[in-house]
Amino acid sequence: MILSLELMLLGIFTLIYIGIVLLVGIIIISKYFKIKDKTLLYMGIGVIGVAFPWSGVAINFISIVIFDIIPSMEVHFFFHGGMAPAFLFFWLLAIFNLSGIQSKKREKYLIYIGAAAFITEIIYLSLVFYNTDILGILLNEIQIDYAPFSEIYLLTQLIIILISGFWLASKSIKSENDRIHLKGKLLLYGFILFPIASVLEVLVPFIPVIILARILSIVTIFLIYLGLILPEWVFKLKKK
């Protein structure tokens, strides 16, 4: 099975993007083991979850290149969205920890969010093993034409990530602390690019545009990483 040049490039850029997201998530998690701040652990797990909606394409690409077979749709959709609610829960857990919301209210919100995430995941996985046509059909060797349910499912999660991300960015920008203020700016730039890349990929199903969206997504995750961690060299560079 020979992939076209465009599909090869799409697969390669998807792998690069996933690799960078995983690396960023692992770096953030590693910070937890140094300073024992659970918020970093939750944030790292949440960031890793950002890669999973693209993992279905990556698995199809790797399977075709190495084994010359297209994986079952169940495998594709399981990795594509099967664990998304769990990752989103960890992301919101980190955001709430940074929010300054009172402990009792935070716990109450997290119970509701956790219950919603659990129910959503059960419904999605049930559809994966019941009838994947409800989620989408194969468009070509590595791409899927997603059904309305999948689009709404992922769009809802995207909106939640954006709202929470913009909220954290705006809160940080208002800080009088130069370091936190810079973090807020970087987060804001990242969360502005994130929906642009996502909309380009969904609304313009033209492979060169999708590859451009992948590149924008790489820039996005790098900006979000800087906004969350802000390495010392970036802070010093800004002060020059």
Beta strands, then each sheet from edge to edge (+ up, - down):
strand 1: 136-138
strand 2: 144-146
sheet 1: 1+ 2-
end
